[in-house]
Amino acid sequence: MPEADLAENFCRNPDNDVSIWCHTMNPDKMWDFCDPIISEHMGWGGMDYRGAQTKTRSGEECMKWSAMDPQRYNVNPARYPYSGLDENFCRNPYTDRKAIWCYTTYDQKWEYCNPLTE
């Protein structure tokens, strides 16, 4: 399942179960569901933001970081593996942007986002 991002020991849902899950270290329990962790913390210009915002400040839908259509770009999960580039969540994988952002699904290539708490 290469699209499932199973390289680390993170909770995932590669088989479309009811929630995210992982294999456990407990020999009596092969796997278990995980409680999703959502952080709306915005330190360091949003570089550590792991919230669930999926829309830009103007209300446009964010593009999945692993997609290459309609935009083509070099910021992706393979190039920035520890930046939380999951799904289409707003992120800030490097320091030259001032806040969380995402690529968009329309003509404007990218836009800033606000965390859900603002």
The first five atom37 places (N, CA, C, CB, O) and aatype in JSON, in Angstrom:
{
  "aatype": [12, 14, 6, 0, 3, 10, 0, 6, 2, 13, 4, 1, 2, 14, 3, 2, 3, 19, 15, 9, 17, 4, 8, 16, 12, 2, 14, 3, 11, 12, 17, 3, 13, 4, 3, 14, 9, 9, 15, 6, 8, 12, 7, 17, 7, 7, 12, 3, 18, 1, 7, 0, 5, 16, 11, 16, 1, 15, 7, 6, 6, 4, 12, 11, 17, 15, 0, 12, 3, 14, 5, 1, 18, 2, 19, 2, 14, 0, 1, 18, 14, 18, 15, 7, 10, 3, 6, 2, 13, 4, 1, 2, 14, 18, 16, 3, 1, 11, 0, 9, 17, 4, 18, 16, 16, 18, 3, 5, 11, 17, 6, 18, 4, 2, 14, 10, 16, 6],
  "atom_mask": [
    [1, 1, 1, 1, 1],
    [1, 1, 1, 1, 1],
    [1, 1, 1, 1, 1],
    [1, 1, 1, 1, 1],
    [1, 1, 1, 1, 1],
    [1, 1, 1, 1, 1],
    [1, 1, 1, 1, 1],
    [1, 1, 1, 1, 1],
    [1, 1, 1, 1, 1],
    [1, 1, 1, 1, 1],
    [1, 1, 1, 1, 1],
    [1, 1, 1, 1, 1],
    [1, 1, 1, 1, 1],
    [1, 1, 1, 1, 1],
    [1, 1, 1, 1, 1],
    [1, 1, 1, 1, 1],
    [1, 1, 1, 1, 1],
    [1, 1, 1, 1, 1],
    [1, 1, 1, 1, 1],
    [1, 1, 1, 1, 1],
    [1, 1, 1, 1, 1],
    [1, 1, 1, 1, 1],
    [1, 1, 1, 1, 1],
    [1, 1, 1, 1, 1],
    [1, 1, 1, 1, 1],
    [1, 1, 1, 1, 1],
    [1, 1, 1, 1, 1],
    [1, 1, 1, 1, 1],
    [1, 1, 1, 1, 1],
    [1, 1, 1, 1, 1],
    [1, 1, 1, 1, 1],
    [1, 1, 1, 1, 1],
    [1, 1, 1, 1, 1],
    [1, 1, 1, 1, 1],
    [1, 1, 1, 1, 1],
    [1, 1, 1, 1, 1],
    [1, 1, 1, 1, 1],
    [1, 1, 1, 1, 1],
    [1, 1, 1, 1, 1],
    [1, 1, 1, 1, 1],
    [1, 1, 1, 1, 1],
    [1, 1, 1, 1, 1],
    [1, 1, 1, 0, 1],
    [1, 1, 1, 1, 1],
    [1, 1, 1, 0, 1],
    [1, 1, 1, 0, 1],
    [1, 1, 1, 1, 1],
    [1, 1, 1, 1, 1],
    [1, 1, 1, 1, 1],
    [1, 1, 1, 1, 1],
    [1, 1, 1, 0, 1],
    [1, 1, 1, 1, 1],
    [1, 1, 1, 1, 1],
    [1, 1, 1, 1, 1],
    [1, 1, 1, 1, 1],
    [1, 1, 1, 1, 1],
    [1, 1, 1, 1, 1],
    [1, 1, 1, 1, 1],
    [1, 1, 1, 0, 1],
    [1, 1, 1, 1, 1],
    [1, 1, 1, 1, 1],
    [1, 1, 1, 1, 1],
    [1, 1, 1, 1, 1],
    [1, 1, 1, 1, 1],
    [1, 1, 1, 1, 1],
    [1, 1, 1, 1, 1],
    [1, 1, 1, 1, 1],
    [1, 1, 1, 1, 1],
    [1, 1, 1, 1, 1],
    [1, 1, 1, 1, 1],
    [1, 1, 1, 1, 1],
    [1, 1, 1, 1, 1],
    [1, 1, 1, 1, 1],
    [1, 1, 1, 1, 1],
    [1, 1, 1, 1, 1],
    [1, 1, 1, 1, 1],
    [1, 1, 1, 1, 1],
    [1, 1, 1, 1, 1],
    [1, 1, 1, 1, 1],
    [1, 1, 1, 1, 1],
    [1, 1, 1, 1, 1],
    [1, 1, 1, 1, 1],
    [1, 1, 1, 1, 1],
    [1, 1, 1, 0, 1],
    [1, 1, 1, 1, 1],
    [1, 1, 1, 1, 1],
    [1, 1, 1, 1, 1],
    [1, 1, 1, 1, 1],
    [1, 1, 1, 1, 1],
    [1, 1, 1, 1, 1],
    [1, 1, 1, 1, 1],
    [1, 1, 1, 1, 1],
    [1, 1, 1, 1, 1],
    [1, 1, 1, 1, 1],
    [1, 1, 1, 1, 1],
    [1, 1, 1, 1, 1],
    [1, 1, 1, 1, 1],
    [1, 1, 1, 1, 1],
    [1, 1, 1, 1, 1],
    [1, 1, 1, 1, 1],
    [1, 1, 1, 1, 1],
    [1, 1, 1, 1, 1],
    [1, 1, 1, 1, 1],
    [1, 1, 1, 1, 1],
    [1, 1, 1, 1, 1],
    [1, 1, 1, 1, 1],
    [1, 1, 1, 1, 1],
    [1, 1, 1, 1, 1],
    [1, 1, 1, 1, 1],
    [1, 1, 1, 1, 1],
    [1, 1, 1, 1, 1],
    [1, 1, 1, 1, 1],
    [1, 1, 1, 1, 1],
    [1, 1, 1, 1, 1],
    [1, 1, 1, 1, 1],
    [1, 1, 1, 1, 1],
    [1, 1, 1, 1, 1],
    [1, 1, 1, 1, 1]
  ],
  "atom_positions": [
    [[0.83, -1.18, 0.0], [0.0, 0.0, 0.0], [0.87, 1.25, 0.0], [-0.94, 0.0, 1.21], [0.92, 1.95, 1.01]],
    [[1.56, 1.56, -1.07], [2.49, 2.69, -1.1], [1.83, 4.04, -0.86], [3.2, 2.71, -2.4], [2.49, 4.94, -0.34]],
    [[0.57, 4.22, -1.21], [-0.12, 5.49, -1.01], [-0.53, 5.71, 0.44], [-1.34, 5.55, -1.89], [-0.96, 6.81, 0.79]],
    [[-0.4, 4.69, 1.3], [-0.89, 4.78, 2.68], [0.11, 5.42, 3.64], [-1.23, 3.4, 3.18], [-0.23, 5.64, 4.8]],
    [[1.33, 5.75, 3.18], [2.33, 6.41, 4.03], [2.6, 5.6, 5.29], [1.87, 7.83, 4.4], [2.46, 6.11, 6.41]],
    [[2.99, 4.34, 5.11], [3.2, 3.44, 6.23], [4.66, 3.3, 6.63], [2.65, 2.09, 5.89], [5.03, 2.33, 7.3]],
    [[5.51, 4.25, 6.24], [6.95, 4.14, 6.5], [7.31, 4.29, 7.97], [7.68, 5.17, 5.71], [8.3, 3.7, 8.42]],
    [[6.55, 5.05, 8.72], [6.83, 5.28, 10.14], [5.82, 4.51, 10.99], [6.78, 6.79, 10.48], [4.99, 3.77, 10.45]],
    [[5.9, 4.68, 12.3], [4.96, 3.99, 13.18], [3.78, 4.88, 13.56], [5.68, 3.53, 14.45], [3.31, 4.83, 14.7]],
    [[3.3, 5.68, 12.63], [2.15, 6.54, 12.87], [0.85, 5.76, 12.7], [2.17, 7.74, 11.92], [0.81, 4.76, 11.98]],
    [[-0.19, 6.22, 13.36], [-1.51, 5.64, 13.16], [-2.0, 6.06, 11.77], [-2.52, 6.1, 14.28], [-1.86, 7.22, 11.38]],
    [[-2.56, 5.13, 11.05], [-3.07, 5.38, 9.71], [-4.36, 4.59, 9.51], [-2.02, 5.01, 8.63], [-4.77, 3.83, 10.39]],
    [[-4.98, 4.76, 8.36], [-6.17, 4.0, 8.01], [-6.05, 3.53, 6.57], [-7.46, 4.86, 8.21], [-6.79, 4.0, 5.7]],
    [[-5.12, 2.62, 6.29], [-4.88, 2.21, 4.91], [-5.98, 1.35, 4.31], [-3.59, 1.47, 4.83], [-6.05, 1.2, 3.09]],
    [[-6.85, 0.78, 5.14], [-7.88, -0.12, 4.63], [-9.3, 0.43, 4.77], [-7.79, -1.44, 5.34], [-10.27, -0.31, 4.72]],
    [[-9.4, 1.76, 4.94], [-10.7, 2.43, 5.06], [-11.55, 1.86, 6.18], [-11.45, 2.33, 3.77], [-12.76, 1.67, 6.02]],
    [[-10.92, 1.6, 7.32], [-11.64, 1.15, 8.51], [-12.4, 2.34, 9.09], [-10.67, 0.53, 9.57], [-12.43, 3.4, 8.46]],
    [[-13.01, 2.21, 10.26], [-13.8, 3.29, 10.84], [-12.95, 4.42, 11.41], [-14.68, 2.75, 11.91], [-13.48, 5.52, 11.62]],
    [[-11.66, 4.2, 11.66], [-10.78, 5.23, 12.2], [-9.34, 4.83, 11.93], [-11.03, 5.44, 13.73], [-9.06, 3.78, 11.35]],
    [[-8.41, 5.68, 12.37], [-7.0, 5.34, 12.24], [-6.64, 4.26, 13.25], [-6.11, 6.59, 12.44], [-7.28, 4.14, 14.29]],
    [[-5.62, 3.47, 12.95], [-5.19, 2.37, 13.81], [-3.71, 2.09, 13.58], [-6.04, 1.1, 13.54], [-3.1, 2.63, 12.66]],
    [[-3.15, 1.24, 14.44], [-1.75, 0.82, 14.26], [-1.56, -0.56, 14.86], [-0.78, 1.83, 14.92], [-2.37, -1.03, 15.65]],
    [[-0.48, -1.21, 14.47], [-0.09, -2.47, 15.1], [0.52, -2.13, 16.46], [0.93, -3.29, 14.21], [1.16, -1.09, 16.61]],
    [[0.33, -2.99, 17.43], [0.83, -2.72, 18.77], [2.03, -3.59, 19.09], [-0.27, -2.93, 19.81], [2.34, -4.54, 18.36]],
    [[2.7, -3.27, 20.18], [3.81, -4.08, 20.68], [3.31, -5.17, 21.64], [4.85, -3.18, 21.38], [4.1, -6.0, 22.09]],
    [[2.04, -5.16, 21.94], [1.43, -6.13, 22.84], [1.17, -7.44, 22.1], [0.11, -5.56, 23.44], [0.41, -7.46, 21.14]],
    [[1.79, -8.55, 22.53], [1.6, -9.81, 21.81], [0.16, -10.33, 21.9], [2.55, -10.86, 22.35], [-0.24, -11.17, 21.09]],
    [[-0.62, -9.84, 22.86], [-2.0, -10.27, 22.99], [-2.98, -9.42, 22.18], [-2.4, -10.26, 24.44], [-4.16, -9.75, 22.07]],
    [[-2.48, -8.32, 21.63], [-3.35, -7.42, 20.86], [-2.57, -6.95, 19.64], [-3.83, -6.2, 21.72], [-1.75, -6.04, 19.73]],
    [[-2.83, -7.57, 18.5], [-2.06, -7.3, 17.28], [-2.18, -5.85, 16.82], [-2.51, -8.23, 16.18], [-1.21, -5.27, 16.35]],
    [[-3.38, -5.26, 16.95], [-3.6, -3.89, 16.51], [-4.67, -3.24, 17.38], [-4.02, -3.84, 15.02], [-5.4, -3.92, 18.1]],
    [[-4.75, -1.88, 17.29], [-5.78, -1.17, 18.05], [-6.04, 0.17, 17.37], [-5.35, -0.97, 19.53], [-5.17, 0.71, 16.69]],
    [[-7.24, 0.69, 17.57], [-7.57, 2.02, 17.06], [-6.8, 3.08, 17.84], [-9.08, 2.28, 17.14], [-6.45, 2.86, 19.0]],
    [[-6.56, 4.21, 17.21], [-5.85, 5.33, 17.83], [-6.82, 6.5, 17.99], [-4.63, 5.76, 16.98], [-7.79, 6.63, 17.25]],
    [[-6.53, 7.33, 18.97], [-7.27, 8.58, 19.13], [-6.57, 9.63, 18.29], [-7.36, 9.02, 20.63], [-5.38, 9.89, 18.51]],
    [[-7.26, 10.25, 17.34], [-6.61, 11.28, 16.52], [-6.13, 12.44, 17.39], [-7.57, 11.79, 15.44], [-6.83, 12.87, 18.31]],
    [[-4.94, 12.94, 17.09], [-4.38, 14.09, 17.79], [-4.39, 15.25, 16.81], [-2.94, 13.8, 18.33], [-3.78, 15.19, 15.75]],
    [[-5.08, 16.3, 17.19], [-5.12, 17.49, 16.35], [-4.57, 18.64, 17.16], [-6.57, 17.79, 15.84], [-5.08, 18.96, 18.23]],
    [[-3.53, 19.26, 16.65], [-2.91, 20.38, 17.34], [-3.14, 21.64, 16.53], [-1.4, 20.13, 17.56], [-2.76, 21.71, 15.36]],
    [[-3.74, 22.62, 17.14], [-3.91, 23.91, 16.49], [-2.82, 24.88, 16.92], [-5.3, 24.5, 16.82], [-2.93, 26.09, 16.69]],
    [[-1.75, 24.37, 17.54], [-0.62, 25.18, 17.98], [0.07, 25.8, 16.78], [0.38, 24.33, 18.81], [0.28, 25.12, 15.77]],
    [[0.42, 27.07, 16.87], [0.98, 27.79, 15.72], [2.36, 28.37, 15.99], [0.05, 28.89, 15.32], [2.65, 29.45, 15.48]],
    [[3.22, 27.71, 16.74], [4.56, 28.23, 16.98], [5.41, 28.23, 15.71], [0.0, 0.0, 0.0], [5.11, 27.51, 14.76]],
    [[6.46, 29.02, 15.69], [7.45, 29.07, 14.61], [6.81, 29.29, 13.24], [8.25, 27.8, 14.6], [7.17, 28.59, 12.29]],
    [[5.91, 30.21, 13.12], [5.29, 30.49, 11.82], [4.44, 29.35, 11.31], [0.0, 0.0, 0.0], [4.17, 29.27, 10.11]],
    [[4.03, 28.48, 12.18], [3.18, 27.36, 11.78], [3.93, 26.11, 11.37], [0.0, 0.0, 0.0], [3.31, 25.15, 10.91]],
    [[5.25, 26.1, 11.52], [6.01, 24.92, 11.09], [5.64, 23.67, 11.9], [7.5, 25.18, 11.22], [5.8, 22.55, 11.41]],
    [[5.15, 23.84, 13.12], [4.76, 22.69, 13.93], [3.24, 22.52, 13.98], [5.31, 22.83, 15.34], [2.73, 21.73, 14.77]],
    [[2.51, 23.25, 13.15], [1.06, 23.14, 13.1], [0.66, 21.77, 12.55], [0.45, 24.28, 12.25], [1.13, 21.37, 11.48]],
    [[-0.2, 21.06, 13.27], [-0.69, 19.76, 12.81], [-2.21, 19.71, 12.92], [-0.06, 18.62, 13.62], [-2.8, 18.65, 13.16]],
    [[-2.84, 20.86, 12.74], [-4.29, 20.95, 12.81], [-4.96, 20.41, 11.55], [0.0, 0.0, 0.0], [-4.31, 19.85, 10.67]],
    [[-6.25, 20.61, 11.49], [-7.05, 20.0, 10.42], [-7.65, 21.02, 9.46], [-8.15, 19.18, 11.02], [-8.64, 20.72, 8.79]],
    [[-7.08, 22.22, 9.38], [-7.6, 23.22, 8.47], [-7.35, 22.78, 7.03], [-6.96, 24.61, 8.74], [-6.24, 22.37, 6.69]],
    [[-8.38, 22.86, 6.18], [-8.26, 22.43, 4.78], [-8.71, 23.51, 3.8], [-9.07, 21.18, 4.56], [-8.87, 23.24, 2.61]],
    [[-8.91, 24.72, 4.3], [-9.33, 25.82, 3.42], [-8.41, 27.02, 3.62], [-10.81, 26.21, 3.69], [-7.9, 27.26, 4.71]],
    [[-8.22, 27.77, 2.54], [-7.38, 28.96, 2.59], [-8.16, 30.11, 3.21], [-6.88, 29.34, 1.19], [-9.35, 30.0, 3.47]],
    [[-7.47, 31.22, 3.44], [-8.12, 32.4, 4.02], [-9.27, 32.9, 3.15], [-7.09, 33.51, 4.22], [-10.23, 33.47, 3.68]],
    [[-9.19, 32.7, 1.85], [-10.28, 33.13, 0.96], [-11.36, 32.07, 0.81], [-9.72, 33.49, -0.41], [-12.35, 32.29, 0.11]],
    [[-11.18, 30.92, 1.47], [-12.2, 29.87, 1.43], [-12.0, 28.8, 0.38], [0.0, 0.0, 0.0], [-12.86, 27.94, 0.21]],
    [[-10.87, 28.83, -0.32], [-10.6, 27.81, -1.34], [-10.17, 26.5, -0.69], [-9.52, 28.3, -2.32], [-9.54, 26.5, 0.36]],
    [[-10.52, 25.39, -1.32], [-10.15, 24.05, -0.84], [-8.67, 23.81, -1.12], [-11.02, 22.95, -1.51], [-8.17, 24.13, -2.2]],
    [[-7.97, 23.24, -0.14], [-6.56, 22.9, -0.32], [-6.42, 21.62, -1.13], [-5.85, 22.74, 1.05], [-7.3, 20.75, -1.1]],
    [[-5.34, 21.52, -1.85], [-5.01, 20.35, -2.64], [-4.26, 19.34, -1.78], [-4.18, 20.75, -3.88], [-3.52, 19.74, -0.87]],
    [[-4.42, 18.05, -2.03], [-3.64, 17.05, -1.31], [-2.16, 17.27, -1.62], [-4.09, 15.59, -1.7], [-1.78, 17.52, -2.77]],
    [[-1.33, 17.17, -0.6], [0.12, 17.39, -0.77], [0.74, 16.35, -1.67], [0.82, 17.38, 0.57], [1.77, 16.62, -2.29]],
    [[0.17, 15.17, -1.77], [0.73, 14.11, -2.61], [0.23, 14.18, -4.05], [0.4, 12.76, -2.02], [0.71, 13.44, -4.91]],
    [[-0.74, 15.04, -4.32], [-1.29, 15.17, -5.68], [-0.39, 16.06, -6.54], [-2.73, 15.74, -5.63], [0.37, 16.87, -6.01]],
    [[-0.49, 15.9, -7.81], [0.26, 16.76, -8.74], [-0.67, 17.35, -9.8], [1.4, 15.98, -9.41], [-0.23, 17.75, -10.87]],
    [[-1.95, 17.4, -9.49], [-2.91, 17.93, -10.43], [-4.02, 18.62, -9.65], [-3.47, 16.82, -11.35], [-4.6, 17.96, -8.79]],
    [[-4.35, 19.86, -9.86], [-4.02, 20.66, -11.04], [-2.68, 21.4, -10.95], [-5.11, 21.65, -11.28], [-2.21, 21.91, -11.96]],
    [[-2.06, 21.47, -9.76], [-0.78, 22.16, -9.62], [0.36, 21.15, -9.62], [-0.75, 23.0, -8.32], [0.19, 19.99, -9.23]],
    [[1.53, 21.59, -10.07], [2.74, 20.78, -9.98], [3.74, 21.56, -9.14], [3.34, 20.44, -11.42], [3.92, 22.76, -9.35]],
    [[4.37, 20.91, -8.18], [5.25, 21.61, -7.25], [6.24, 20.64, -6.63], [4.43, 22.31, -6.16], [6.12, 19.43, -6.8]],
    [[7.22, 21.18, -5.9], [8.24, 20.31, -5.31], [8.11, 20.16, -3.8], [9.61, 20.84, -5.64], [8.95, 19.51, -3.18]],
    [[7.07, 20.74, -3.19], [6.81, 20.52, -1.76], [5.83, 19.37, -1.67], [6.25, 21.83, -1.05], [4.66, 19.51, -2.02]],
    [[6.31, 18.23, -1.21], [5.48, 17.04, -1.14], [5.95, 16.16, 0.02], [5.52, 16.25, -2.47], [7.03, 16.4, 0.56]],
    [[5.17, 15.15, 0.42], [5.53, 14.31, 1.56], [6.88, 13.61, 1.41], [4.47, 13.28, 1.78], [7.58, 13.41, 2.41]],
    [[7.26, 13.23, 0.21], [8.55, 12.55, 0.02], [9.73, 13.5, 0.28], [8.65, 11.99, -1.41], [10.74, 13.08, 0.84]],
    [[9.59, 14.73, -0.12], [10.68, 15.7, 0.04], [10.73, 16.29, 1.45], [10.53, 16.81, -0.97], [11.81, 16.66, 1.92]],
    [[9.6, 16.37, 2.13], [9.51, 16.92, 3.49], [8.79, 15.9, 4.39], [8.76, 18.3, 3.5], [7.66, 16.16, 4.82]],
    [[9.42, 14.76, 4.67], [8.72, 13.65, 5.35], [8.29, 13.93, 6.78], [9.59, 12.46, 5.34], [7.41, 13.23, 7.28]],
    [[8.86, 14.9, 7.46], [8.5, 15.16, 8.86], [7.7, 16.44, 9.02], [9.76, 15.22, 9.71], [7.64, 17.0, 10.12]],
    [[7.1, 16.91, 7.96], [6.35, 18.17, 7.99], [4.85, 17.98, 8.12], [6.65, 18.96, 6.76], [4.1, 18.96, 8.08]],
    [[4.4, 16.77, 8.27], [2.97, 16.53, 8.44], [2.15, 16.8, 7.2], [0.0, 0.0, 0.0], [1.0, 17.23, 7.3]],
    [[2.73, 16.57, 6.04], [2.03, 16.85, 4.79], [1.02, 15.74, 4.48], [3.03, 17.0, 3.63], [1.12, 15.04, 3.47]],
    [[0.05, 15.61, 5.37], [-1.0, 14.61, 5.24], [-2.2, 15.2, 4.52], [-1.41, 14.07, 6.62], [-2.51, 16.38, 4.68]],
    [[-2.84, 14.39, 3.76], [-4.1, 14.78, 3.11], [-4.0, 16.15, 2.47], [-5.24, 14.76, 4.12], [-3.06, 16.42, 1.71]],
    [[-4.95, 17.02, 2.76], [-4.93, 18.38, 2.2], [-4.94, 19.42, 3.32], [-6.14, 18.6, 1.26], [-5.52, 20.5, 3.17]],
    [[-4.29, 19.08, 4.45], [-4.24, 20.0, 5.59], [-3.25, 21.13, 5.34], [-3.86, 19.24, 6.86], [-2.2, 20.93, 4.73]],
    [[-3.59, 22.32, 5.82], [-2.68, 23.45, 5.73], [-1.44, 23.17, 6.58], [-3.38, 24.77, 6.2], [-1.55, 22.64, 7.69]],
    [[-0.27, 23.5, 6.07], [0.99, 23.29, 6.76], [1.97, 24.39, 6.38], [1.58, 21.88, 6.43], [1.69, 25.22, 5.51]],
    [[3.12, 24.4, 7.05], [4.22, 25.28, 6.68], [5.51, 24.46, 6.8], [4.27, 26.57, 7.59], [6.16, 24.5, 7.84]],
    [[5.88, 23.74, 5.76], [7.03, 22.83, 5.85], [8.4, 23.49, 5.87], [6.98, 21.89, 4.72], [9.39, 22.81, 6.13]],
    [[8.49, 24.78, 5.59], [9.79, 25.44, 5.64], [9.64, 26.9, 6.07], [10.48, 25.36, 4.29], [8.54, 27.44, 6.1]],
    [[10.77, 27.52, 6.41], [10.76, 28.79, 7.13], [10.54, 30.04, 6.28], [12.03, 28.94, 7.84], [10.39, 31.12, 6.86]],
    [[10.51, 29.97, 4.98], [10.39, 31.2, 4.21], [8.95, 31.69, 4.04], [11.0, 31.01, 2.85], [8.73, 32.71, 3.39]],
    [[7.99, 31.0, 4.6], [6.61, 31.48, 4.62], [6.27, 31.88, 6.05], [5.61, 30.39, 4.08], [6.83, 31.33, 6.99]],
    [[5.35, 32.82, 6.23], [5.06, 33.39, 7.54], [3.98, 32.65, 8.31], [4.66, 34.8, 7.4], [3.82, 32.88, 9.51]],
    [[3.23, 31.78, 7.67], [2.11, 31.1, 8.32], [1.8, 29.81, 7.58], [0.85, 32.02, 8.36], [2.44, 29.49, 6.58]],
    [[0.82, 29.08, 8.08], [0.42, 27.85, 7.4], [-0.19, 28.21, 6.04], [-0.58, 27.04, 8.26], [-0.75, 29.29, 5.87]],
    [[-0.08, 27.3, 5.09], [-0.53, 27.54, 3.73], [-0.79, 26.21, 3.06], [0.51, 28.37, 2.94], [-0.53, 25.14, 3.62]],
    [[-1.31, 26.28, 1.84], [-1.48, 25.06, 1.04], [-1.55, 25.43, -0.43], [-2.76, 24.29, 1.47], [-1.81, 26.58, -0.79]],
    [[-1.32, 24.43, -1.26], [-1.58, 24.59, -2.69], [-3.09, 24.5, -2.89], [-0.82, 23.51, -3.54], [-3.78, 23.78, -2.18]],
    [[-3.58, 25.24, -3.86], [-5.02, 25.28, -4.09], [-5.4, 24.47, -5.32], [-5.49, 26.72, -4.25], [-4.55, 24.03, -6.09]],
    [[-6.68, 24.29, -5.48], [-7.18, 23.52, -6.62], [-7.66, 24.44, -7.75], [-8.33, 22.6, -6.18], [-8.37, 24.0, -8.65]],
    [[-7.28, 25.71, -7.7], [-7.66, 26.64, -8.77], [-6.43, 27.41, -9.23], [-8.77, 27.62, -8.29], [-5.31, 27.04, -8.89]],
    [[-6.62, 28.47, -10.01], [-5.52, 29.19, -10.66], [-4.47, 29.75, -9.71], [-6.07, 30.3, -11.46], [-3.28, 29.7, -10.02]],
    [[-4.88, 30.27, -8.55], [-3.91, 30.77, -7.56], [-3.13, 29.56, -7.06], [-4.64, 31.54, -6.37], [-3.73, 28.66, -6.47]],
    [[-1.84, 29.52, -7.26], [-1.06, 28.32, -6.95], [-1.11, 27.95, -5.47], [0.37, 28.51, -7.37], [-1.27, 26.78, -5.14]],
    [[-0.96, 28.93, -4.57], [-1.01, 28.65, -3.13], [-1.57, 29.87, -2.4], [0.4, 28.29, -2.58], [-1.56, 30.99, -2.91]],
    [[-2.06, 29.61, -1.18], [-2.57, 30.68, -0.34], [-2.3, 30.35, 1.11], [-4.09, 30.9, -0.58], [-2.14, 29.19, 1.49]],
    [[-2.26, 31.41, 1.93], [-2.17, 31.22, 3.38], [-3.5, 30.73, 3.92], [-1.75, 32.53, 4.07], [-4.55, 30.95, 3.33]],
    [[-3.43, 30.06, 5.07], [-4.61, 29.57, 5.79], [-4.6, 30.14, 7.19], [-4.64, 28.0, 5.83], [-3.57, 30.62, 7.66]],
    [[-5.73, 30.1, 7.85], [-5.84, 30.42, 9.27], [-6.11, 29.12, 10.01], [-6.96, 31.48, 9.55], [-6.83, 28.27, 9.49]],
    [[-5.56, 28.96, 11.2], [-5.91, 27.76, 11.97], [-7.4, 27.8, 12.32], [-5.04, 27.65, 13.26], [-8.0, 28.87, 12.35]],
    [[-7.99, 26.66, 12.58], [-9.41, 26.58, 12.88], [-9.82, 27.38, 14.1], [-9.81, 25.16, 13.07], [-10.98, 27.76, 14.23]],
    [[-8.88, 27.65, 14.99], [-9.2, 28.36, 16.23], [-9.3, 29.86, 16.04], [-8.17, 28.05, 17.28], [-9.79, 30.55, 16.94]],
    [[-8.86, 30.39, 14.93], [-8.91, 31.85, 14.73], [-10.25, 32.28, 14.19], [-7.81, 32.3, 13.79], [-10.48, 33.46, 13.97]]
  ]
}
